[in-house]
Amino acid sequence: MINRWRTNTLNNNMGYVAGNLVFSQEEIQRRHQLVRDALKKMDADLMIAQLCYPSASMALDPHITWLLGTPGYKGTETVIVPADGELVMVHGSGQQGTLGTQCPYLGGAGAQMAEYVKGAKKIAYCHLGRISLQFYEFLKSTCPGVEIVDFSEQIDLMKAVKSPEELDAIANATWIQDKLIEAAPSYIRPGRTQAEIQADIMMLLSELNADMSVMTKLLISSGKNGEVNTFPTINPPSRNYLCFPEYRLTEDDWVHVIYESPGIGGYYSETGRIFYFQEPCDDAKRVWDETVKLLEYQTTLIRPGKTLHEVRRETNDYLKSIGAEEDTNIFMIRGIGNLTVDRPQLFDWDTMELQPGMALSLQPRYRKNGQTSIVLDTYVVTEDKPYKFSRVPQELIVL
């Protein structure tokens, strides 16, 4: 089964992006049935998910995106899944967190909403902590005596454990990133600025059919060959090594790019590599080799039933054993997938256990004697060793 992810082999019945069908109808129905089964288990009548616009990420809600199978819907929406029945969407109704007493913005949809929820005795709400007071009171008045419970843990676990089609979508995102790395000599060149590099990457993403309806994050930094003391996301002691937009690269620079970009259907992957115009100095090679060993060790810790906190603790035990600094960054390892990240995450409250099918971004930081490095790759949890999506070797790249 793992072999299916070695190349860009998307299912033939996966469609288009930006509002059109991305996943098969069977996949969408699978998701809806997971919700219905959970509702029946908790004796709830229906589930509600709401899009919070404009304060939602990219004007999208990850739960609604997952339920619909497309990131193409942006605006103020409410999705309702009955325990016995099909999903319905109420347009023009949802959270409007910036409008104070105007929320929820039912916009004439109140009567329609009432038809779908009236008579409910127990309602499961996705991330109950962010429900608006006004919508809470609307439900209470429309459904006298209703019990409103949180549905966060249930739907987050459904999203975290990926189906074969979802893993195909993550494989597609990684395939695109591999192609971007392959094309690096065309856009990473001496004399160019960060802005020029980023513009070319965005153009290539479009040509490679990445989902341009959602956000792409590119983390780019540079420094001088011979100096190995700051790479992206490691709180540099000075700003001398950050790649400012107006700075033009020179032959003795290195360039580190972290590609955090979507493939089809708004599913993400993360890949990071360091590029050189000249042969890397010996220190850079040594530190990079140690960083790859660190990442390889971390993969041996990833097993079903463990939490990310356990993986981080054991990773830090390894770092201490080799005389390196502990990595306390919450991005050391994290779930990835729909609209960038899924659970589990390294938040104090997140104790979700790993399961086969979860996609993880691994990015432990190596820091020792003032020298630092990082390598990023996306993996999927299996019953055995996690599988790495990228086919790009974990090596320093000389252009």
JOUR-V787772 format. One record per pair of residues at least 12 apart in sequence whose ideal C-beta (glycine too) atoms are under 10 Angstrom apart, sorted by the first residue. I is the first residue (numbers start at 1). J is the second residue. Records with the same first field share a line. If there is no record, write none. Layout:
I = J / J
This chain:
1 = 164 / 167 / 382 / 387
2 = 167 / 380 / 382 / 384 / 387
3 = 387
4 = 164 / 167 / 168 / 171
5 = 164 / 167 / 168 / 170 / 171 / 172 / 174 / 175 / 380 / 387 / 388 / 389 / 391
6 = 171 / 175 / 387 / 389 / 391
7 = 171 / 175 / 391
8 = 168 / 171 / 172 / 174 / 175 / 176 / 178 / 179 / 208 / 209 / 263 / 264
9 = 168 / 171 / 172 / 175
10 = 22 / 165 / 168 / 169 / 171 / 172 / 175 / 209 / 263 / 264 / 265
11 = 23 / 24 / 26 / 27 / 164 / 165 / 168 / 169
12 = 24
13 = 25 / 26 / 27 / 165
14 = 27 / 69 / 165 / 168 / 169 / 172 / 264 / 265
15 = 69 / 70 / 264 / 265
16 = 70 / 72 / 209 / 211 / 264 / 265
17 = 70 / 71 / 72 / 209 / 210 / 211 / 212 / 213 / 214 / 262 / 263 / 264 / 265 / 266
18 = 70 / 71 / 72 / 211 / 212 / 213 / 214 / 265 / 266
19 = 68 / 70 / 71 / 72 / 73 / 74 / 213
20 = 69 / 70 / 72
21 = 68 / 69 / 70 / 72 / 265
22 = 65 / 68 / 69 / 70 / 71 / 72 / 165 / 169 / 211 / 264 / 265 / 266 / 267
23 = 66 / 68 / 69 / 70 / 163 / 165 / 166 / 168 / 169 / 264 / 265 / 267
24 = 69 / 163 / 165
25 = 69
26 = 163 / 165
27 = 69 / 163 / 164 / 165 / 166 / 168 / 169
28 = 66 / 67 / 68 / 69 / 70 / 87 / 165
29 = 69 / 86 / 87
30 = 158 / 163 / 165
31 = 66 / 67 / 68 / 69 / 81 / 87 / 155 / 158 / 159 / 163 / 166
32 = 47 / 67 / 69 / 81 / 82 / 85 / 86 / 87
33 = 81
34 = 81 / 154 / 155 / 157 / 158 / 159 / 161 / 163
35 = 47 / 49 / 63 / 66 / 67 / 79 / 81 / 82 / 83 / 87 / 124 / 126 / 151 / 154 / 155 / 158
36 = 81 / 82 / 83 / 84 / 85 / 86 / 87
37 = 83 / 154 / 158
38 = 81 / 83 / 124 / 151 / 153 / 154 / 155 / 157 / 158
39 = 81 / 82 / 83 / 84 / 122 / 123 / 124 / 151 / 154
40 = 83 / 84
41 = 83 / 154
42 = 83 / 122 / 124 / 149 / 151 / 154
43 = 83 / 121 / 122 / 147 / 149
44 = 82 / 83 / 120 / 121 / 122 / 123 / 124 / 125 / 147 / 148 / 149 / 151 / 154
45 = 82 / 83 / 84 / 85 / 117 / 119 / 120 / 121 / 122 / 123 / 124 / 143 / 146 / 147
46 = 80 / 81 / 82 / 83 / 84 / 85 / 88 / 116 / 117 / 119 / 120 / 122 / 123 / 124 / 125 / 143
47 = 63 / 67 / 79 / 80 / 81 / 82 / 83 / 87 / 123 / 124 / 125 / 126 / 149 / 151 / 154 / 155
48 = 63 / 78 / 79 / 80 / 81 / 90 / 94 / 113 / 116 / 117 / 120 / 123 / 124 / 125 / 126 / 128 / 131 / 135 / 139 / 148 / 151
49 = 61 / 62 / 63 / 64 / 65 / 66 / 67 / 68 / 77 / 78 / 79 / 80 / 81 / 87 / 89 / 94 / 124 / 125 / 126 / 127 / 151 / 155
50 = 63 / 64 / 76 / 77 / 78 / 79 / 80 / 90 / 93 / 94 / 95 / 96 / 104 / 125 / 126 / 127 / 130 / 131 / 132 / 135
51 = 63 / 64 / 65 / 73 / 74 / 75 / 76 / 77 / 78 / 79 / 89 / 93 / 94 / 95
52 = 76 / 77 / 94 / 95 / 96 / 97 / 98 / 103 / 104 / 127 / 130 / 132
53 = 74 / 75 / 76 / 77 / 94 / 95 / 96 / 97 / 98 / 105
54 = 74 / 75 / 76 / 96 / 97 / 98
55 = 95 / 96 / 97 / 98 / 130
56 = 74 / 75 / 76 / 94 / 95 / 97 / 130 / 339
57 = 214 / 215 / 339 / 340 / 341
58 = 71 / 74 / 213 / 214 / 215 / 266 / 339 / 340
59 = 71 / 73 / 74 / 75 / 76 / 214
60 = 72 / 73 / 74 / 75 / 77 / 213 / 214 / 215 / 266 / 338 / 339
61 = 73 / 74 / 77 / 78 / 79 / 94 / 95 / 126 / 127 / 339
62 = 126 / 127 / 155 / 156 / 159 / 266 / 337 / 338 / 339 / 340 / 341 / 342
63 = 79 / 126 / 127 / 151 / 152 / 155 / 156 / 158 / 159 / 338 / 339
64 = 77 / 78 / 79 / 89 / 94 / 126
65 = 159 / 214 / 265 / 266 / 267 / 338 / 339
66 = 155 / 158 / 159 / 166 / 265 / 266 / 337 / 338 / 339 / 342
67 = 79 / 81 / 87 / 89 / 126 / 155 / 158 / 159
68 = 87 / 89
69 = 165 / 166 / 265 / 266
70 = 211 / 213 / 265 / 266
71 = 211 / 213 / 214 / 262 / 265 / 266 / 267 / 338 / 339
72 = 211 / 213 / 214 / 265 / 266
73 = 89 / 91
74 = 213 / 214
75 = 91 / 92 / 94
76 = 90 / 91 / 92 / 93 / 94 / 95 / 96 / 103 / 104 / 105 / 106 / 107 / 109
77 = 89 / 90 / 91 / 92 / 93 / 94 / 95
78 = 90 / 91 / 92 / 93 / 94 / 95 / 104 / 106 / 109 / 112 / 113 / 116 / 117 / 135
79 = 94 / 126
80 = 113 / 116 / 117 / 120 / 123
81 = 124 / 126 / 151 / 155
82 = 116 / 117 / 120
83 = 120 / 122 / 124
85 = 116
88 = 112 / 113 / 115 / 116
90 = 106 / 107 / 109 / 110 / 112 / 113 / 115 / 116 / 117
91 = 107 / 109 / 112
92 = 105 / 106 / 107 / 108 / 109 / 110 / 112 / 113
93 = 105 / 106 / 107 / 108 / 109 / 110 / 112 / 113 / 135 / 138
94 = 106 / 107 / 109 / 113 / 132 / 135
95 = 130 / 131 / 132 / 134 / 135
96 = 132 / 134 / 135
97 = 130 / 132
99 = 132 / 134
100 = 132 / 134
101 = 132 / 133 / 134
102 = 132 / 134
103 = 131 / 132 / 133 / 134 / 135
104 = 131 / 132 / 133 / 134 / 135 / 136 / 137 / 138 / 139
105 = 132 / 134 / 135
106 = 134 / 135 / 138
110 = 138 / 142
113 = 135 / 138 / 139 / 142
114 = 138 / 139 / 141 / 142 / 143
115 = 142
116 = 142
117 = 138 / 139 / 142 / 143 / 146
118 = 142 / 143 / 144 / 146
119 = 142 / 143 / 144 / 146
120 = 139 / 142 / 143 / 145 / 146 / 147 / 148
121 = 143 / 144 / 145 / 146 / 147
122 = 143 / 145 / 146 / 147 / 148 / 149
123 = 139 / 140 / 143 / 146 / 147 / 148 / 149 / 151
124 = 147 / 148 / 149 / 150 / 151 / 152 / 154 / 155
125 = 139 / 148 / 149 / 150 / 151 / 152
126 = 150 / 151 / 152 / 154 / 155 / 156
127 = 150 / 151 / 152 / 155 / 156
128 = 148 / 149 / 150 / 151 / 152
129 = 150 / 152
130 = 152
131 = 148 / 150
135 = 148
136 = 148
152 = 343
153 = 343 / 352
156 = 335 / 342 / 343 / 344 / 345 / 350 / 352
157 = 342 / 343 / 344 / 352 / 353 / 355 / 358
158 = 342
159 = 335 / 337 / 338 / 339 / 342 / 343 / 358
160 = 335 / 336 / 337 / 338 / 342 / 343 / 344 / 345 / 352 / 354 / 355 / 357 / 358 / 359 / 360 / 381
161 = 337 / 342 / 354 / 355 / 356 / 357 / 358 / 359 / 381
162 = 267 / 335 / 336 / 337 / 338 / 342 / 355 / 356 / 357 / 358 / 359 / 380 / 381
163 = 357
164 = 357
165 = 265 / 267
166 = 265 / 267 / 337 / 338 / 342 / 357 / 359 / 380
167 = 267 / 337 / 357 / 359 / 380 / 387 / 389
168 = 263 / 264 / 265 / 267
169 = 211 / 262 / 263 / 264 / 265 / 266 / 267 / 268 / 269 / 337 / 338 / 359
170 = 262 / 263 / 264 / 265 / 267 / 268 / 269 / 336 / 337 / 338 / 359 / 378 / 380 / 389
171 = 263 / 264 / 267 / 269 / 359 / 378 / 380 / 387 / 389 / 390
172 = 208 / 209 / 210 / 211 / 262 / 263 / 264 / 265 / 267 / 269 / 389
173 = 210 / 211 / 259 / 260 / 261 / 262 / 263 / 264 / 265 / 266 / 267 / 268 / 269 / 270 / 271 / 336 / 337 / 359 / 378 / 389
174 = 259 / 261 / 263 / 267 / 268 / 269 / 270 / 271 / 359 / 377 / 378 / 388 / 389 / 390 / 391 / 392
175 = 208 / 263 / 269 / 389 / 390 / 391
176 = 204 / 205 / 207 / 208 / 209 / 210 / 211 / 259 / 261 / 262 / 263 / 264 / 269 / 271
177 = 201 / 205 / 208 / 210 / 257 / 258 / 259 / 260 / 261 / 263 / 268 / 269 / 270 / 271 / 272 / 273 / 376 / 377 / 378 / 389 / 390 / 392
178 = 259 / 269 / 271 / 389 / 390 / 391 / 392
179 = 204 / 205 / 207 / 208 / 392
180 = 200 / 201 / 204 / 205 / 208 / 210 / 218 / 257 / 259 / 261 / 271 / 273 / 392
181 = 257 / 259 / 271 / 272 / 273 / 275 / 390 / 391 / 392 / 397
182 = 391 / 392 / 397
183 = 200 / 201 / 204 / 207 / 208
184 = 197 / 200 / 201 / 255 / 257 / 273 / 275 / 397 / 399
185 = 275 / 277 / 397 / 399
186 = 200 / 204 / 399
187 = 199 / 200 / 201 / 203 / 204 / 257
188 = 200 / 201 / 220 / 222 / 249 / 253 / 255 / 257 / 275 / 276 / 277 / 397 / 399
189 = 249 / 251 / 255 / 277 / 399
190 = 248 / 249 / 250 / 251 / 252 / 253 / 277 / 399
191 = 248 / 249 / 250 / 251
192 = 247 / 248 / 249 / 255
193 = 243 / 244 / 245 / 246 / 247 / 248 / 249
194 = 218 / 220 / 221 / 222 / 242 / 243 / 244 / 245 / 246 / 247 / 248 / 249 / 255 / 257
195 = 220 / 243 / 244 / 245 / 246 / 247
196 = 245 / 248 / 249
197 = 218 / 220 / 222 / 243 / 249 / 255 / 257
198 = 216 / 218 / 220 / 245 / 257
201 = 216 / 218 / 220 / 257 / 259 / 261
202 = 216 / 218 / 261
205 = 218 / 259 / 261 / 262 / 263
208 = 261 / 263
209 = 263 / 264
210 = 261 / 262 / 263 / 264 / 266 / 268
211 = 261 / 262 / 263 / 264 / 265 / 266 / 267 / 268
212 = 261 / 262
213 = 262 / 266
214 = 261 / 262 / 265 / 266 / 267 / 268 / 338 / 339 / 340
215 = 260 / 261 / 262 / 266 / 268 / 339 / 340
216 = 259 / 260 / 261 / 262 / 268
217 = 258 / 259 / 260 / 261 / 262 / 268 / 270 / 340
218 = 257 / 258 / 259 / 260 / 261
219 = 231 / 232 / 233 / 243 / 256 / 257 / 258 / 259 / 260 / 270 / 272 / 376
220 = 232 / 242 / 243 / 245 / 255 / 256 / 257 / 258 / 259
221 = 233 / 234 / 236 / 241 / 242 / 243 / 244 / 254 / 255 / 256 / 257 / 258 / 274
222 = 241 / 242 / 243 / 244 / 247 / 249 / 250 / 253 / 254 / 255 / 256 / 257 / 274 / 275
223 = 236 / 240 / 241 / 242 / 243 / 252 / 253 / 254 / 255 / 256 / 274 / 284
224 = 240 / 241 / 250 / 252 / 253 / 254 / 281
225 = 250 / 251 / 252 / 253 / 254 / 276 / 277 / 278 / 279 / 280 / 281 / 283 / 284
226 = 252 / 254 / 278 / 280 / 281 / 282 / 283 / 284
227 = 240 / 241 / 252 / 254 / 281 / 283 / 284 / 371
228 = 254 / 280 / 281 / 282 / 283 / 284 / 285 / 286 / 287 / 288 / 369 / 370 / 371 / 372 / 373
229 = 241 / 283 / 287 / 367 / 369 / 370 / 371 / 372 / 373
230 = 242 / 256 / 367 / 370 / 371 / 372 / 373
231 = 254 / 256 / 258 / 272 / 274 / 287 / 288 / 291 / 365 / 366 / 367 / 371 / 372 / 373 / 374 / 375
232 = 256 / 257 / 258 / 272 / 274 / 363 / 372 / 374 / 376
233 = 256 / 258 / 272 / 329 / 331 / 363 / 365 / 374 / 376
234 = 327 / 329 / 365 / 366 / 367 / 372 / 373 / 374
235 = 329 / 365 / 372
236 = 372
237 = 370 / 372
241 = 253 / 254 / 256
243 = 255 / 256 / 257
249 = 275 / 277
250 = 277
251 = 276 / 277 / 278
252 = 276 / 277 / 278 / 281
253 = 275 / 276 / 277 / 278
254 = 274 / 275 / 276 / 277 / 278 / 280 / 281 / 284 / 396 / 397 / 398
255 = 273 / 274 / 275 / 276 / 277 / 397 / 399
256 = 272 / 273 / 274 / 275 / 373 / 374 / 375 / 376
257 = 271 / 272 / 273 / 274 / 275 / 397
258 = 270 / 271 / 272 / 273 / 361 / 363 / 374 / 375 / 376
259 = 271 / 272 / 273 / 376 / 390
260 = 272 / 336 / 340 / 341 / 361 / 376 / 378
261 = 340
262 = 338 / 339 / 340
265 = 338
266 = 337 / 338 / 339 / 340
267 = 336 / 337 / 338 / 339 / 340 / 342 / 359
268 = 336 / 337 / 338 / 339 / 340 / 341 / 342 / 359 / 361 / 378
269 = 336 / 337 / 359 / 361 / 376 / 377 / 378 / 379 / 389 / 390
270 = 331 / 334 / 336 / 340 / 341 / 359 / 360 / 361 / 362 / 363 / 376 / 377 / 378 / 389 / 390
271 = 361 / 375 / 376 / 377 / 378 / 388 / 389 / 390 / 392
272 = 361 / 363 / 374 / 375 / 376 / 377 / 390 / 394
273 = 375 / 376 / 377 / 390 / 392 / 393 / 394 / 395 / 396 / 397
274 = 288 / 291 / 373 / 374 / 375 / 395 / 396 / 397
275 = 396 / 397 / 398 / 399
276 = 396 / 397 / 398 / 399
277 = 398 / 399
278 = 398 / 399
279 = 396 / 398
280 = 395 / 396 / 397 / 398
283 = 371
284 = 371 / 373 / 396
285 = 395 / 396
286 = 371 / 373
287 = 366 / 367 / 368 / 369 / 371 / 372 / 373 / 396
288 = 366 / 373 / 374 / 375 / 394 / 395 / 396
289 = 366 / 373 / 394 / 395 / 396
290 = 322 / 324 / 366 / 368 / 371 / 373
291 = 324 / 364 / 365 / 366 / 367 / 372 / 373 / 374 / 375 / 394
292 = 366 / 373 / 375 / 393 / 394 / 395 / 396
293 = 318 / 322 / 366
294 = 315 / 318 / 319 / 322 / 324 / 327 / 362 / 364 / 365 / 366 / 373 / 374 / 375
295 = 315 / 362 / 363 / 364 / 366 / 374 / 375 / 376 / 377 / 379 / 388 / 394
296 = 362 / 375 / 394
297 = 314 / 315 / 318 / 319 / 322 / 364
298 = 311 / 312 / 314 / 315 / 318 / 327 / 332 / 333 / 360 / 362 / 363 / 364 / 379 / 386
299 = 311 / 360 / 362 / 377 / 379 / 385 / 386 / 387 / 388
300 = 314 / 318 / 385 / 386
301 = 313 / 314 / 315 / 317 / 318 / 333 / 354 / 386
302 = 333 / 354 / 358 / 360 / 362 / 379 / 380 / 381 / 382 / 385 / 386
303 = 353 / 354 / 356 / 381 / 382 / 383 / 384 / 385 / 386
304 = 353 / 354 / 355 / 356 / 357 / 358 / 381 / 382 / 383 / 384
305 = 353 / 354 / 355
306 = 344 / 353 / 354 / 381
307 = 344 / 346 / 350 / 351 / 352 / 353 / 354
308 = 330 / 332 / 333 / 334 / 335 / 343 / 344 / 345 / 346 / 347 / 350 / 351 / 352 / 353 / 354 / 360
309 = 333 / 344 / 346 / 347 / 348 / 350 / 351
310 = 351 / 353 / 354
311 = 332 / 333 / 344 / 346 / 354 / 360 / 362 / 364
312 = 326 / 327 / 328 / 329 / 330 / 332 / 333 / 346 / 364
313 = 326
315 = 327 / 332 / 333 / 362 / 364 / 365
316 = 328 / 332 / 364
318 = 364
319 = 364 / 365 / 366 / 367 / 368
322 = 366 / 368
323 = 368 / 369
324 = 364 / 365 / 366 / 367 / 368 / 369 / 371 / 372
325 = 365 / 366 / 367 / 368 / 369 / 370 / 372
326 = 365 / 367
327 = 363 / 364 / 365 / 366 / 367 / 374
328 = 346 / 365
329 = 346 / 363 / 364 / 365 / 374
330 = 345 / 346 / 347 / 348 / 350
331 = 345 / 346 / 361 / 363 / 364 / 365 / 374 / 376
332 = 346 / 361 / 362 / 363 / 364 / 365 / 374
333 = 345 / 346 / 360 / 361 / 362 / 363 / 364 / 379
334 = 346 / 347 / 350 / 359 / 360 / 361 / 362 / 363
335 = 350 / 352 / 354 / 358 / 359 / 360 / 361 / 381
336 = 358 / 359 / 360 / 361 / 362 / 378 / 379 / 380
337 = 358 / 359 / 360 / 361 / 378
338 = 359
340 = 361
341 = 359 / 361
342 = 358 / 359 / 360
343 = 358
344 = 358 / 360
354 = 381 / 386
355 = 381 / 383
356 = 380 / 381 / 382 / 383 / 384 / 386
357 = 380 / 381 / 382
358 = 379 / 380 / 381 / 382 / 386
359 = 378 / 379 / 380 / 381 / 386 / 387 / 389
360 = 377 / 378 / 379 / 380 / 381 / 386
361 = 376 / 377 / 378 / 379
362 = 375 / 376 / 377 / 378 / 379 / 386 / 388
363 = 375 / 376 / 377 / 378
364 = 376
373 = 396
375 = 394 / 395 / 396
376 = 390 / 394
377 = 389 / 390 / 392 / 394
378 = 390
